[in-house]
């Protein structure tokens, strides 16, 4: 298997290498693809050094799979060129997610829809992945009418420069600001750019992607907040069903759902937290309880490492499925 990672020097690209190693993914040749300034540098995969190449070179090398994590502009400019040369592209950016001709995939939910003809496959937004993985079995059982989502999102979702901003602020050092305000000891209700309807792009991704993956009839509204946390994204979710839910049954459903770890015991102060999700591939769910203010509604708390399951792990799982089903 000849596999390319586009954006290999970024946070997600580096995590991708770790996940591929942990999954013992069979790669005969790794093609690390980087920007012009990083071409010629090396990355290490399974103890072997590989030299970073540019996009044009990577296309000509004809990898079977190329995992993109270099931003929407790069994906829009290059994904189709790779695909036209026979490569199956798994894209981490938002470029293709809402394209009606492209599939938006969380493997545990809808990988079975993939065929050999899907040459560009979209990886959902990090905050969407942990949400829909939790909602999917509940929607299948009870039918979800509406979800209200409030996120507490790690600065790693913005990138390494955001981590540096937090570190500099904690140290009292004046340096480059990625956010319009300090993030240390602060919360910013501002993830991505604002749109004309008053929501941010991140909030609209949560809404639109959830509907595309699960069911267009589900009403979703979101408020996305950036918090000074490194370990992962957290979400407080209020879910209204079409029928009366049973909390014990919900716990059992989630406990038996692939990719979910249930952490829900108030008596022992057991609940998901970013410090425990960091570096893990699962989505962690807890604080499951009935909403006492209205019928057929629950509240729960979801945490996941946004660089792992929210990006790198999900993409590698898609690649693994393609190989196992001989779709590449």
C-alpha positions as a Markdown table, in Angstrom:
| # | Residue | x | y | z |
|---|---|---|---|---|
| 1 | Unk | 0.0 | 0.0 | 0.0 |
| 2 | Unk | 1.5 | 3.3 | -1.1 |
| 3 | Unk | 0.0 | 6.1 | 1.1 |
| 4 | Unk | 0.4 | 9.8 | 1.0 |
| 5 | Unk | -0.2 | 12.2 | 3.9 |
| 6 | Unk | -0.8 | 15.8 | 2.6 |
| 7 | Unk | 0.0 | 18.3 | 5.4 |
| 8 | Unk | 2.3 | 15.8 | 7.2 |
| 9 | Unk | 4.1 | 18.4 | 9.2 |
| 10 | Unk | 1.0 | 19.8 | 10.8 |
| 11 | Unk | -0.6 | 18.7 | 14.1 |
| 12 | Unk | -3.0 | 16.4 | 12.5 |
| 13 | Unk | -0.5 | 15.1 | 10.0 |
| 14 | Unk | 2.0 | 14.2 | 12.8 |
| 15 | Unk | -0.8 | 12.5 | 14.7 |
| 16 | Unk | -1.7 | 10.6 | 11.5 |
| 17 | Unk | 1.7 | 9.0 | 11.5 |
| 18 | Unk | 1.3 | 7.9 | 15.1 |
| 19 | Unk | -2.2 | 6.4 | 14.5 |
| 20 | Unk | -1.0 | 4.6 | 11.4 |
| 21 | Unk | 1.8 | 3.0 | 13.5 |
| 22 | Unk | -0.5 | 2.1 | 16.3 |
| 23 | Unk | -3.0 | 0.5 | 13.9 |
| 24 | Unk | 0.0 | -1.4 | 12.3 |
| 25 | Unk | -1.3 | -0.1 | 9.0 |
| 26 | Unk | 0.4 | -1.9 | 6.1 |
| 27 | Unk | 2.2 | 0.8 | 4.2 |
| 28 | Unk | 4.9 | -0.3 | 1.7 |
| 29 | Unk | 5.8 | 3.3 | 0.9 |
| 30 | Unk | 4.8 | 6.5 | 2.8 |
| 31 | Unk | 4.7 | 9.7 | 0.8 |
| 32 | Unk | 4.9 | 12.6 | 3.1 |
| 33 | Unk | 3.7 | 15.7 | 1.4 |
| 34 | Unk | 4.4 | 19.2 | 2.7 |
| 35 | Unk | 4.4 | 22.9 | 1.7 |
| 36 | Unk | 7.4 | 24.3 | -0.3 |
| 37 | Unk | 9.2 | 25.4 | 2.9 |
| 38 | Unk | 9.2 | 21.9 | 4.3 |
| 39 | Unk | 10.0 | 20.0 | 1.1 |
| 40 | Unk | 13.3 | 18.1 | 1.7 |
| 41 | Unk | 12.8 | 17.7 | 5.4 |
| 42 | Unk | 12.2 | 14.2 | 6.8 |
| 43 | Unk | 9.6 | 12.4 | 8.9 |
| 44 | Unk | 10.0 | 9.0 | 10.6 |
| 45 | Unk | 7.4 | 6.2 | 10.2 |
| 46 | Unk | 8.0 | 2.8 | 11.7 |
| 47 | Unk | 11.6 | 3.6 | 12.3 |
| 48 | Unk | 12.3 | 4.6 | 8.7 |
| 49 | Unk | 12.9 | 8.1 | 7.4 |
| 50 | Unk | 11.0 | 9.5 | 4.5 |
| 51 | Unk | 11.7 | 12.8 | 2.7 |
| 52 | Unk | 8.9 | 15.3 | 2.3 |
| 53 | Unk | 7.9 | 16.0 | -1.3 |
| 54 | Unk | 5.7 | 18.6 | -3.0 |
| 55 | Unk | 2.1 | 18.1 | -4.3 |
| 56 | Unk | 3.1 | 17.8 | -7.9 |
| 57 | Unk | 5.6 | 15.0 | -7.2 |
| 58 | Unk | 3.1 | 13.2 | -4.9 |
| 59 | Unk | 0.5 | 13.1 | -7.7 |
| 60 | Unk | 3.0 | 11.6 | -10.1 |
| 61 | Unk | 3.9 | 8.9 | -7.5 |
| 62 | Unk | 0.3 | 7.6 | -7.7 |
| 63 | Unk | -0.4 | 6.6 | -4.2 |
| 64 | Unk | -3.5 | 4.3 | -3.7 |
| 65 | Unk | -4.7 | 6.5 | -0.8 |
| 66 | Unk | -3.9 | 10.2 | 0.0 |
| 67 | Unk | -5.1 | 11.6 | 3.3 |
| 68 | Unk | -5.4 | 15.4 | 3.1 |
| 69 | Unk | -5.0 | 17.6 | 6.2 |
| 70 | Unk | -3.6 | 20.8 | 4.7 |
| 71 | Unk | -6.7 | 23.1 | 4.7 |
| 72 | Unk | -9.6 | 23.6 | 2.3 |
| 73 | Unk | -7.7 | 25.6 | -0.3 |
| 74 | Unk | -5.2 | 22.8 | -0.9 |
| 75 | Unk | -7.9 | 20.2 | -1.0 |
| 76 | Unk | -10.0 | 22.2 | -3.5 |
| 77 | Unk | -6.9 | 22.7 | -5.7 |
| 78 | Unk | -5.4 | 19.2 | -5.5 |
| 79 | Unk | -7.9 | 16.5 | -4.4 |
| 80 | Unk | -9.4 | 16.1 | -7.9 |
| 81 | Unk | -5.9 | 15.9 | -9.5 |
| 82 | Unk | -5.0 | 13.0 | -7.2 |
| 83 | Unk | -8.4 | 11.4 | -7.9 |
| 84 | Unk | -8.0 | 11.8 | -11.6 |
| 85 | Unk | -4.7 | 9.9 | -11.3 |
| 86 | Unk | -6.3 | 6.9 | -9.6 |
| 87 | Unk | -5.8 | 7.9 | -6.0 |
| 88 | Unk | -8.6 | 7.7 | -3.4 |
| 89 | Unk | -8.5 | 10.9 | -1.4 |
| 90 | Unk | -9.7 | 11.1 | 2.3 |
| 91 | Unk | -10.0 | 14.8 | 3.0 |
| 92 | Unk | -10.0 | 16.3 | 6.5 |
| 93 | Unk | -10.9 | 19.8 | 5.5 |
| 94 | Unk | -14.4 | 21.3 | 5.0 |
| 95 | Unk | -13.9 | 21.6 | 1.2 |
| 96 | Unk | -16.0 | 18.6 | 0.1 |
| 97 | Unk | -18.2 | 17.9 | 3.2 |
| 98 | Unk | -21.4 | 19.4 | 1.9 |
| 99 | Unk | -20.9 | 18.5 | -1.7 |
| 100 | Unk | -23.9 | 16.3 | -2.5 |
| 101 | Unk | -21.7 | 14.1 | -4.7 |
| 102 | Unk | -19.3 | 13.3 | -1.8 |
| 103 | Unk | -19.9 | 11.0 | 1.1 |
| 104 | Unk | -19.3 | 12.3 | 4.7 |
| 105 | Unk | -18.0 | 9.4 | 6.6 |
| 106 | Unk | -17.8 | 8.2 | 10.2 |
| 107 | Unk | -16.8 | 4.6 | 9.7 |
| 108 | Unk | -18.8 | 3.2 | 12.7 |
| 109 | Unk | -22.0 | 4.8 | 11.2 |
| 110 | Unk | -21.8 | 4.8 | 7.4 |
| 111 | Unk | -18.6 | 3.3 | 6.0 |
| 112 | Unk | -20.8 | 0.6 | 4.4 |
| 113 | Unk | -22.0 | 3.2 | 1.9 |
| 114 | Unk | -18.6 | 3.5 | 0.4 |
| 115 | Unk | -17.8 | 2.0 | -3.0 |
| 116 | Unk | -14.7 | 1.9 | -5.3 |
| 117 | Unk | -16.2 | 4.8 | -7.2 |
| 118 | Unk | -15.8 | 7.2 | -4.2 |
| 119 | Unk | -12.5 | 8.8 | -5.1 |
| 120 | Unk | -12.9 | 11.8 | -2.8 |
| 121 | Unk | -14.2 | 11.0 | 0.7 |
| 122 | Unk | -14.9 | 13.7 | 3.3 |
| 123 | Unk | -13.9 | 13.4 | 6.9 |
| 124 | Unk | -16.4 | 15.3 | 9.1 |
| 125 | Unk | -15.6 | 18.2 | 11.4 |
| 126 | Unk | -14.0 | 17.2 | 14.7 |
| 127 | Unk | -16.9 | 18.4 | 16.8 |
| 128 | Unk | -19.4 | 16.7 | 14.5 |
| 129 | Unk | -17.7 | 13.3 | 14.7 |
| 130 | Unk | -18.0 | 12.9 | 18.5 |
| 131 | Unk | -21.6 | 14.2 | 18.4 |
| 132 | Unk | -22.9 | 11.9 | 15.6 |
| 133 | Unk | -21.2 | 8.8 | 16.9 |
| 134 | Unk | -23.1 | 9.3 | 20.2 |
| 135 | Unk | -26.4 | 10.3 | 18.5 |
| 136 | Unk | -26.5 | 7.5 | 15.9 |
| 137 | Unk | -27.6 | 4.6 | 18.2 |
| 138 | Unk | -30.0 | 6.8 | 20.0 |
| 139 | Unk | -31.6 | 8.1 | 16.8 |
| 140 | Unk | -32.0 | 4.5 | 15.6 |
| 141 | Unk | -33.7 | 3.5 | 18.8 |
| 142 | Unk | -35.9 | 6.5 | 19.7 |
| 143 | Unk | -35.8 | 8.9 | 16.7 |
| 144 | Unk | -34.2 | 12.2 | 17.4 |
| 145 | Unk | -36.3 | 15.3 | 16.9 |
| 146 | Unk | -33.9 | 18.0 | 18.0 |
| 147 | Unk | -30.5 | 18.5 | 19.5 |
| 148 | Unk | -29.1 | 21.6 | 21.2 |
| 149 | Unk | -25.3 | 21.5 | 21.3 |
| 150 | Unk | -22.9 | 23.7 | 23.4 |
| 151 | Unk | -19.2 | 23.0 | 22.7 |
| 152 | Unk | -16.1 | 23.6 | 24.8 |
| 153 | Unk | -13.4 | 23.2 | 22.2 |
| 154 | Unk | -9.7 | 22.7 | 22.6 |
| 155 | Unk | -7.3 | 25.3 | 21.2 |
| 156 | Unk | -5.6 | 22.4 | 19.3 |
| 157 | Unk | -8.5 | 22.7 | 16.8 |
| 158 | Unk | -7.0 | 26.0 | 15.7 |
| 159 | Unk | -3.5 | 24.6 | 15.4 |
| 160 | Unk | 0.0 | 24.8 | 16.9 |
| 161 | Unk | 0.0 | 28.6 | 16.8 |
| 162 | Unk | -3.0 | 28.7 | 19.2 |
| 163 | Unk | -1.2 | 26.4 | 21.6 |
| 164 | Unk | 1.8 | 28.7 | 21.5 |
| 165 | Unk | -0.5 | 31.7 | 22.2 |
| 166 | Unk | -1.8 | 30.0 | 25.4 |
| 167 | Unk | 1.7 | 29.0 | 26.5 |
| 168 | Unk | 3.0 | 32.6 | 25.9 |
| 169 | Unk | 0.1 | 34.1 | 27.8 |
| 170 | Unk | 0.6 | 31.7 | 30.7 |
| 171 | Unk | 4.3 | 32.7 | 30.8 |
| 172 | Unk | 3.4 | 36.4 | 30.5 |
| 173 | Unk | 5.2 | 36.7 | 27.2 |
| 174 | Unk | 4.1 | 39.0 | 24.4 |
| 175 | Unk | 3.9 | 37.2 | 21.1 |
| 176 | Unk | 1.7 | 36.5 | 18.1 |
| 177 | Unk | -2.0 | 36.4 | 18.8 |
| 178 | Unk | -4.1 | 33.8 | 16.8 |
| 179 | Unk | -7.3 | 34.8 | 18.5 |
| 180 | Unk | -8.7 | 38.3 | 18.7 |
| 181 | Unk | -8.6 | 38.1 | 22.5 |
| 182 | Unk | -6.4 | 36.4 | 25.1 |
| 183 | Unk | -7.3 | 32.7 | 25.6 |
| 184 | Unk | -5.6 | 32.1 | 28.9 |
| 185 | Unk | -8.2 | 32.3 | 31.7 |
| 186 | Unk | -10.8 | 33.0 | 29.1 |
| 187 | Unk | -13.5 | 31.5 | 26.9 |
| 188 | Unk | -14.2 | 32.7 | 23.4 |
| 189 | Unk | -17.7 | 32.1 | 21.9 |
| 190 | Unk | -16.1 | 32.4 | 18.5 |
| 191 | Unk | -14.9 | 29.3 | 16.7 |
| 192 | Unk | -14.2 | 30.1 | 13.0 |
| 193 | Unk | -15.6 | 33.1 | 11.2 |
| 194 | Unk | -19.1 | 34.5 | 11.8 |
| 195 | Unk | -21.6 | 34.1 | 9.0 |
| 196 | Unk | -24.5 | 36.4 | 8.0 |
| 197 | Unk | -27.0 | 34.5 | 10.2 |
| 198 | Unk | -25.1 | 35.3 | 13.3 |
| 199 | Unk | -23.7 | 31.7 | 13.7 |
| 200 | Unk | -20.1 | 30.9 | 13.2 |
| 201 | Unk | -18.9 | 28.5 | 10.5 |
| 202 | Unk | -18.1 | 25.9 | 13.2 |
| 203 | Unk | -21.7 | 26.1 | 14.5 |
| 204 | Unk | -23.1 | 25.7 | 11.0 |
| 205 | Unk | -20.8 | 22.7 | 10.4 |
| 206 | Unk | -22.2 | 21.0 | 13.4 |
| 207 | Unk | -25.7 | 21.6 | 12.2 |
| 208 | Unk | -25.3 | 20.8 | 8.5 |
| 209 | Unk | -22.9 | 17.8 | 8.9 |
| 210 | Unk | -25.0 | 16.1 | 11.5 |
| 211 | Unk | -28.1 | 16.3 | 9.3 |
| 212 | Unk | -26.2 | 15.0 | 6.3 |
| 213 | Unk | -24.7 | 12.0 | 8.2 |
| 214 | Unk | -27.7 | 11.0 | 10.3 |
| 215 | Unk | -31.0 | 12.4 | 9.1 |
| 216 | Unk | -32.0 | 15.7 | 7.4 |
| 217 | Unk | -35.1 | 15.8 | 9.5 |
| 218 | Unk | -33.2 | 16.3 | 12.8 |
| 219 | Unk | -33.2 | 19.9 | 14.0 |
| 220 | Unk | -29.8 | 21.0 | 15.3 |
| 221 | Unk | -28.6 | 24.2 | 16.8 |
| 222 | Unk | -25.2 | 24.9 | 18.3 |
| 223 | Unk | -23.0 | 27.4 | 20.2 |
| 224 | Unk | -19.3 | 26.7 | 19.8 |
| 225 | Unk | -16.9 | 28.0 | 22.4 |
| 226 | Unk | -13.1 | 28.0 | 22.4 |
| 227 | Unk | -11.6 | 27.2 | 25.9 |
| 228 | Unk | -8.0 | 27.1 | 27.1 |
| 229 | Unk | -7.7 | 23.3 | 27.0 |
| 230 | Unk | -5.3 | 21.2 | 25.0 |
| 231 | Unk | -6.6 | 17.6 | 25.5 |
| 232 | Unk | -9.8 | 17.6 | 23.5 |
| 233 | Unk | -13.3 | 18.9 | 22.7 |
| 234 | Unk | -16.2 | 18.6 | 25.1 |
| 235 | Unk | -19.9 | 19.0 | 24.3 |
| 236 | Unk | -23.0 | 19.5 | 26.4 |
| 237 | Unk | -25.9 | 18.1 | 24.4 |
| 238 | Unk | -29.7 | 18.3 | 25.0 |
| 239 | Unk | -31.5 | 15.7 | 22.8 |
| 240 | Unk | -35.3 | 15.6 | 22.3 |
| 241 | Unk | -36.7 | 12.3 | 21.0 |
| 242 | Unk | -39.9 | 11.3 | 19.2 |
| 243 | Unk | -40.7 | 8.8 | 22.0 |
| 244 | Unk | -39.9 | 8.4 | 25.7 |
| 245 | Unk | -36.3 | 7.4 | 26.4 |
| 246 | Unk | -35.1 | 5.1 | 29.1 |
| 247 | Unk | -31.8 | 6.1 | 30.7 |
| 248 | Unk | -30.7 | 2.6 | 31.6 |
| 249 | Unk | -31.4 | 1.5 | 28.1 |
| 250 | Unk | -29.5 | 4.5 | 26.7 |
| 251 | Unk | -26.5 | 3.6 | 28.8 |
| 252 | Unk | -26.6 | 0.0 | 27.5 |
| 253 | Unk | -26.9 | 1.2 | 23.9 |
| 254 | Unk | -23.9 | 3.5 | 24.3 |
| 255 | Unk | -21.9 | 0.9 | 26.2 |
| 256 | Unk | -22.2 | -1.5 | 23.3 |
| 257 | Unk | -21.6 | 1.1 | 20.6 |
| 258 | Unk | -18.2 | 0.7 | 18.8 |
| 259 | Unk | -16.0 | 3.6 | 19.4 |
| 260 | Unk | -17.7 | 4.8 | 22.5 |
| 261 | Unk | -16.5 | 4.4 | 26.1 |
| 262 | Unk | -19.2 | 5.1 | 28.8 |
| 263 | Unk | -18.0 | 7.1 | 31.8 |
| 264 | Unk | -21.1 | 7.7 | 33.8 |
| 265 | Unk | -21.2 | 7.1 | 37.6 |
| 266 | Unk | -22.0 | 10.3 | 39.7 |
| 267 | Unk | -21.5 | 8.3 | 42.9 |
| 268 | Unk | -17.8 | 7.9 | 42.1 |
| 269 | Unk | -17.4 | 11.2 | 40.3 |
| 270 | Unk | -16.9 | 9.3 | 37.1 |
| 271 | Unk | -17.5 | 11.4 | 33.9 |
| 272 | Unk | -15.6 | 12.2 | 30.7 |
| 273 | Unk | -12.8 | 14.9 | 30.8 |
| 274 | Unk | -10.4 | 16.1 | 28.2 |
| 275 | Unk | -7.3 | 15.2 | 30.3 |
| 276 | Unk | -8.4 | 11.5 | 30.1 |
| 277 | Unk | -9.5 | 11.6 | 26.5 |
| 278 | Unk | -6.2 | 13.0 | 25.2 |
| 279 | Unk | -4.3 | 10.5 | 23.1 |
| 280 | Unk | -7.3 | 8.1 | 23.0 |
| 281 | Unk | -9.2 | 7.1 | 19.9 |
| 282 | Unk | -12.6 | 6.6 | 21.6 |
| 283 | Unk | -15.4 | 9.1 | 22.2 |
| 284 | Unk | -16.3 | 9.3 | 25.9 |
| 285 | Unk | -19.9 | 9.8 | 27.1 |
| 286 | Unk | -21.3 | 10.5 | 30.5 |
| 287 | Unk | -23.6 | 12.7 | 32.7 |
| 288 | Unk | -26.6 | 11.0 | 31.1 |
| 289 | Unk | -29.9 | 12.2 | 32.6 |
| 290 | Unk | -33.4 | 13.1 | 31.9 |
| 291 | Unk | -34.2 | 16.7 | 31.1 |
| 292 | Unk | -36.8 | 17.5 | 33.8 |
| 293 | Unk | -38.0 | 20.6 | 32.1 |
| 294 | Unk | -39.7 | 18.9 | 29.1 |
| 295 | Unk | -40.7 | 15.4 | 28.0 |
| 296 | Unk | -38.8 | 12.9 | 25.9 |
| 297 | Unk | -35.5 | 14.8 | 26.4 |
| 298 | Unk | -32.1 | 14.0 | 27.9 |
| 299 | Unk | -28.9 | 15.8 | 28.6 |
| 300 | Unk | -25.4 | 14.2 | 28.2 |
| 301 | Unk | -21.8 | 15.1 | 28.0 |
| 302 | Unk | -19.4 | 14.1 | 25.2 |
| 303 | Unk | -15.6 | 14.3 | 25.2 |
| 304 | Unk | -13.1 | 13.3 | 22.5 |
| 305 | Unk | -9.5 | 14.0 | 21.4 |
| 306 | Unk | -10.2 | 16.3 | 18.5 |
| 307 | Unk | -6.9 | 15.6 | 16.8 |
| 308 | Unk | -7.4 | 11.8 | 17.2 |
| 309 | Unk | -11.0 | 10.7 | 16.6 |
| 310 | Unk | -11.9 | 14.2 | 15.5 |
| 311 | Unk | -9.4 | 14.0 | 12.6 |
| 312 | Unk | -6.5 | 11.6 | 12.3 |
| 313 | Unk | -8.0 | 8.4 | 13.7 |
| 314 | Unk | -11.3 | 8.8 | 11.8 |
| 315 | Unk | -9.3 | 9.3 | 8.5 |
| 316 | Unk | -7.1 | 6.2 | 9.2 |
| 317 | Unk | -10.2 | 4.2 | 10.0 |
| 318 | Unk | -11.7 | 5.1 | 6.6 |
| 319 | Unk | -8.5 | 4.1 | 4.9 |
| 320 | Unk | -8.4 | 0.8 | 6.8 |
| 321 | Unk | -12.0 | 0.1 | 5.7 |
| 322 | Unk | -11.2 | 0.8 | 2.1 |
| 323 | Unk | -8.2 | -1.6 | 2.2 |
| 324 | Unk | -10.1 | -4.3 | 4.1 |
| 325 | Unk | -13.1 | -4.2 | 1.6 |
| 326 | Unk | -10.7 | -4.0 | -1.4 |
| 327 | Unk | -12.1 | -0.7 | -2.5 |
| 328 | Unk | -8.6 | 0.7 | -3.4 |
